[in-house]
């Protein structure tokens, strides 16, 4: 079993940066692919980014490509999402999710979820 806890959200002005962290419990974190999703009020949960078990492969939604960077430190059981040049449309609750071995961009295919962290970008 893997339990996930997100942190690092907050209020930032447009053009600013935030770094989200997703810290996992369990000794087999390195066997899990991890993804970030976000959900704005009244909308569905959208894929943001994903990273493979080793960190060697990363994936991004077109809307964040070039601005967000996902990384992981398996020794610390943590995945990071560095968010730069934030825009008001990035405002959402951000969730990390994990599934064994292979990442996907579909939220229903993830078994484990964190509680979410709010990111608010003011214009």
C-alpha positions as CSV (number, residue, x, y, z in Angstrom):
1,X,0.0,0.0,0.0
2,X,1.1,3.6,-0.7
3,X,-0.2,6.6,1.1
4,X,0.4,10.0,-0.5
5,X,0.6,13.5,1.1
6,X,0.8,16.6,-1.0
7,X,2.3,19.9,0.1
8,X,3.5,23.2,-1.3
9,X,0.4,24.8,-2.5
10,X,-0.5,28.4,-1.9
11,X,-1.4,31.8,-3.3
12,X,0.9,33.3,-5.9
13,X,0.8,36.1,-8.4
14,X,0.7,35.4,-12.1
15,X,4.2,34.8,-13.4
16,X,5.3,33.4,-10.0
17,X,6.5,29.9,-9.1
18,X,5.6,27.2,-6.7
19,X,7.0,23.7,-6.0
20,X,4.6,21.0,-5.0
21,X,5.7,17.9,-3.2
22,X,4.1,14.5,-3.0
23,X,5.6,12.3,-0.3
24,X,4.7,8.6,-0.1
25,X,4.8,6.1,2.7
26,X,5.9,2.5,2.0
27,X,9.1,0.9,1.1
28,X,8.2,0.1,-2.6
29,X,7.7,3.7,-3.8
30,X,10.2,3.2,-6.5
31,X,7.9,0.6,-8.1
32,X,5.2,3.2,-8.6
33,X,4.6,5.7,-11.4
34,X,3.3,9.0,-10.2
35,X,1.2,11.6,-11.8
36,X,-0.2,15.0,-10.9
37,X,-3.8,15.9,-11.7
38,X,-5.7,19.1,-11.1
39,X,-9.3,20.0,-10.6
40,X,-10.8,23.5,-10.8
41,X,-14.2,24.2,-9.2
42,X,-17.0,22.7,-11.2
43,X,-14.6,20.9,-13.6
44,X,-13.2,17.4,-14.0
45,X,-9.9,16.1,-12.8
46,X,-7.3,16.9,-15.6
47,X,-3.9,15.3,-16.2
48,X,-1.0,17.6,-15.6
49,X,2.2,15.5,-15.6
50,X,3.5,12.0,-14.9
51,X,6.8,10.4,-14.2
52,X,8.1,6.8,-14.6
53,X,9.3,4.7,-11.7
54,X,13.0,5.6,-12.3
55,X,12.3,9.2,-13.3
56,X,13.7,8.6,-16.7
57,X,10.5,9.3,-18.5
58,X,8.3,12.4,-18.0
59,X,5.0,13.4,-19.5
60,X,3.2,16.7,-19.6
61,X,-0.1,18.2,-20.7
62,X,0.2,20.7,-23.5
63,X,-1.1,23.4,-21.2
64,X,1.9,23.1,-18.9
65,X,4.7,22.0,-21.2
66,X,7.7,24.2,-20.9
67,X,6.5,25.7,-17.6
68,X,6.2,22.8,-15.2
69,X,8.8,20.2,-14.4
70,X,8.2,16.9,-12.7
71,X,10.9,15.0,-10.9
72,X,11.3,12.4,-8.2
73,X,13.8,11.4,-5.5
74,X,13.1,7.7,-4.6
75,X,15.5,7.9,-1.7
76,X,13.1,10.4,-0.1
77,X,9.9,8.8,-1.4
78,X,9.0,12.1,-3.0
79,X,7.8,13.5,-6.3
80,X,8.1,17.2,-7.1
81,X,6.2,19.4,-9.4
82,X,8.1,22.7,-10.1
83,X,5.6,25.2,-11.5
84,X,7.0,28.3,-13.2
85,X,5.3,31.2,-15.0
86,X,2.0,30.4,-13.3
87,X,-1.2,31.7,-14.9
88,X,-4.6,32.3,-13.4
89,X,-5.9,29.3,-15.3
90,X,-3.5,27.1,-13.3
91,X,-5.7,27.8,-10.3
92,X,-7.0,24.4,-9.0
93,X,-6.6,21.7,-6.4
94,X,-3.6,19.6,-7.3
95,X,-3.5,15.9,-6.5
96,X,-0.8,13.4,-6.8
97,X,-1.6,9.8,-7.7
98,X,0.3,6.6,-7.9
99,X,0.0,3.3,-9.7
100,X,2.3,0.3,-10.1
101,X,5.0,0.5,-12.7
102,X,3.3,2.4,-15.6
103,X,1.9,5.9,-15.7
104,X,-1.2,6.9,-17.7
105,X,-3.1,10.2,-18.1
106,X,-6.4,8.7,-17.0
107,X,-7.3,9.4,-13.3
108,X,-9.5,6.3,-13.0
109,X,-6.5,4.1,-13.6
110,X,-4.7,5.3,-10.5
111,X,-5.1,3.3,-7.2
112,X,-3.7,5.7,-4.7
113,X,-4.4,9.4,-4.2
114,X,-3.3,12.2,-1.9
115,X,-5.7,14.6,-0.3
116,X,-4.8,17.5,-2.6
117,X,-3.2,20.9,-2.2
118,X,-4.7,24.2,-3.4
119,X,-2.9,26.4,-5.8
120,X,-4.4,29.9,-6.4
121,X,-2.8,32.2,-9.0
122,X,-4.0,35.8,-8.9
123,X,-3.9,38.1,-11.9
